[in-house]
């Protein structure tokens, strides 16, 4: 594989391979940003990978009181799944269990999509007959009486079929602390890009996987080529001086959003340089046969 | 293209039924045909051409240059386009309208917007009694759309309303939202006696506590709700009001418990 060098950081001439997904977004508001975020964090918990969690979800951005429908602070949350039915199911259960329950919360559509997904239309029955329907300004809302007042929830939000899941970059460093520093720097830069989430813990994955494994029924197993402790034992992808690898995984509303996010992440890690952060940047792919979307690092470099 | 304009030549000698002069019906009609349309309500057989000077070509936007208290059923049944009246109108303006916009730069008589199902009516002056109300025998009043009266409204405004929005900015008479089924009525200014009387569901959103309330309404407290902020922003964005109406934690009164009892009267909390 050819390699490029920017600011002393080696970049593999490879690509990240990603998949088409279904996505939706909602806006959660509350009397304070702290409580809007709390509802959002709770709702997007256990949503790192569709394989085990049913959906991938995260906070896209915080919104000031002038940017939300009800004039309270809030944040935009995005959910990704492989199919519409699963996305609807995840949206409904997470909304009902995590947002409806959160003090002071309200919920609004966060995407004008190609088809509607139920929000309040599904949750209104919690009101046991006391729910109030309100239609104005071309939109439909439900008001559900709850113990701290009312849960206000728009009837539906939008669905997009243009979403992309699995944009990624691998950050290879001399030790764990530098790998983390590089990853945190990338996450901070990507957080500023609208329309993308990084669904893993703090935006970072430490257990990158390969397809299949030696045990029957394992769909994925550890990516031994990038595991530094196995450098001598397996066909490794790591240099002798590399002792820690972390991955950033990106889901975006559109393919362009994923490109923008990867560009921002690469730029930040390159700027950090090899002494403090990553010695080398790579990306995960399956040879290009599985995913429709390919993001070549060469084209995204600063 | 200039709007199709009807310039009033003199005060009409009788009440007129102007329901024929709506964009939907005038599209593609030659001026001679429009001038020949009968608009009188007596045996005189008065026609459009006898009363108005017609100019302009764009039938999707009509202008009545000069109005009269004898202009009845202006914009009745319209579903698209716009009508602007520079002056007053009589009763049932915008009756059974389904879409489009009707702007009256003056005052309107009784039963303005009766049976409205869509579109928008705006009156800069006052409106008479039974604003948006059903006619005798009808089961519901306004079932969609928006009515904004920038002046006062008479008694029984929003009677049997089902859906949509009515806003009255300088107060109204007695029995606001009488027998309301659902929907939203906003009133700033003094509200007469017994607002929300016999309302089943729906919202009366006011800028003050009503003076005389039916004893079948009960206190719903001052919970901090998101809806009031959302609706305040909507009213300002729509240029219906220029400042917030309810604020956070409005006072909520629930009723009418003489009937279904799921309606509400809300107004800004006075500290």
Contacts between the chains, C-beta under 8 A, distances in Angstrom:
chain1	res1	chain2	res2	distance
A	29	B	226	6.6
A	31	B	224	7.1
A	69	B	230	5.7
A	69	B	233	7.1
A	70	B	226	4.7
A	70	B	227	7.7
A	70	B	229	4.5
A	70	B	230	4.0
A	70	B	233	6.9
A	71	B	229	4.5
A	71	B	230	7.5
A	71	B	232	7.4
A	71	B	233	5.4
A	72	B	226	6.5
A	72	B	229	6.3
A	104	B	224	7.4
A	104	B	226	7.8
A	106	B	226	3.9
A	106	B	230	7.7
A	130	B	262	7.0
A	132	B	201	7.4
A	132	B	203	7.8
A	132	B	262	7.6
A	132	B	264	7.8
A	133	B	182	7.4
A	134	B	184	6.8
A	134	B	203	7.5
A	134	B	227	7.2
A	134	B	231	7.8
A	135	B	163	6.5
A	135	B	164	7.9
A	136	B	165	5.8
A	136	B	184	6.6
A	136	B	231	7.3
A	136	B	234	5.8
A	137	B	234	5.1
A	137	B	237	7.5
A	137	B	238	7.1
A	141	B	227	7.4
A	141	B	230	7.2
A	143	B	225	7.5
A	143	B	227	5.4
A	148	B	223	7.4
A	148	B	224	7.4
A	149	B	223	3.7
A	149	B	224	5.3
A	149	B	225	4.6
A	149	B	226	8.0
A	150	B	223	6.9
A	150	B	225	4.4
A	150	B	226	6.9
A	150	B	227	6.2
A	152	B	225	6.9
A	152	B	226	4.2
A	152	B	227	5.1
A	152	B	230	6.6
